[in-house]
Amino acid sequence: MKNIKDKIIIRKANIQDAKKMVDYFNKVSGESEFFTFREGEYYKSVKEEKEMIRKINMESNSLYLVVEYQDEIIGNLILKGERGPFIRHSVEFGISICKRLWNKGIGNELLTYMIKWCKDNKEIKKINLAVREDNHAIKLYEKVGFKKEGVRKKYMYRFNKFYDAVLMGMDL
Ligand SMILES: CC(C)(COP(=O)(O)OP(=O)(O)OC[C@H]1O[C@@H](n2cnc3c(N)ncnc32)[C@H](O)[C@@H]1OP(=O)(O)O)[C@@H](O)C(=O)NCCC(=O)NCCS
């Protein structure tokens, strides 16, 4: 089979994607314990998702990306920029890929796309992320150039247990 990375499409989301994204989040949240909500419990309605996509597409320092494979959404990345004039250079993102396609380099491809977009953006100077301390994604983030900067205590509460997050960043 040809490399899957050559067959995916990475593009900006539009408001017509809202329903598909709500369905996507409701499904993938059951595939990994690192999501902040359970399967089928995504906390946004289609209307709210539409509104978020619309707002993000209007902001010069924010980005909502989807990954398509064979006409299906199989991944996403949401990057949100700060609003205040003195902190607008700073952005934070979250990423996911559906489990059946993990470890094929798609996450890497999506991060590379996002980093280039940020570098081409005159405003953005710092990319941030928070990742649960036991998430294998830390290796991937380090591979694309993120550095550990700190710890956020009690980031997540799940299964009667608190988990800290590693805070990571990239200077542009
Ligand atoms: C994190 C995530 C987006 C990575 O996507 P992906 O398409 O599988 O990523 P890639 O295939 O580009 O890279 C996977 C890398 O992760 C690391 N990795 C994957 N599985 C691993 C494991 N079980 N143990 C250790 N490292 C692992 C490796 O560094 C691998 O890189 P390699 O090319 O050197 O093997 C995906 O696993 C996911 O959606 N997870 C659930 C949601 C999530 O945790 N999001 C991040 C929240 S901060």
The ligand as a Gaussian input file, in Angstrom:
#p B3LYP/6-31G(d) Opt

LIG

0 1
 C       -1.025000      11.706000      19.989000
 C       -1.537000      11.327000      18.608000
 C       -2.227000      12.532000      17.989000
 C       -0.354000      10.907000      17.742000
 O       -0.814000      10.678000      16.430000
 P       -0.099000       9.612000      15.454000
 O       -0.636000       9.827000      14.090000
 O       -0.204000       8.258000      16.032000
 O        1.408000      10.148000      15.526000
 P        2.640000       9.686000      14.645000
 O        2.347000       8.403000      13.982000
 O        3.058000      10.838000      13.805000
 O        3.786000       9.529000      15.729000
 C        3.662000       8.606000      16.764000
 C        4.861000       8.796000      17.637000
 O        4.398000       8.723000      18.957000
 C        5.267000       7.947000      19.719000
 N        4.519000       6.775000      20.160000
 C        3.371000       6.282000      19.652000
 N        2.937000       5.249000      20.380000
 C        3.816000       5.086000      21.377000
 C        3.913000       4.198000      22.482000
 N        2.988000       3.253000      22.710000
 N        4.950000       4.356000      23.333000
 C        5.882000       5.307000      23.126000
 N        5.839000       6.174000      22.090000
 C        4.824000       6.070000      21.238000
 C        6.434000       7.654000      18.897000
 O        7.387000       8.692000      19.146000
 C        5.940000       7.785000      17.481000
 O        6.959000       8.285000      16.699000
 P        7.879000       7.299000      15.767000
 O        7.568000       7.774000      14.376000
 O        9.252000       7.618000      16.219000
 O        7.455000       5.893000      16.009000
 C       -2.530000      10.124000      18.705000
 O       -1.887000       9.066000      19.374000
 C       -3.823000      10.446000      19.416000
 O       -4.766000      10.962000      18.820000
 N       -3.923000      10.140000      20.734000
 C       -5.159000      10.371000      21.500000
 C       -5.400000      11.841000      21.780000
 C       -4.209000      12.458000      22.438000
 O       -3.589000      11.900000      23.336000
 N       -3.894000      13.692000      21.998000
 C       -2.824000      14.475000      22.568000
 C       -3.303000      15.183000      23.766000
 S       -2.075000      16.315000      24.378000

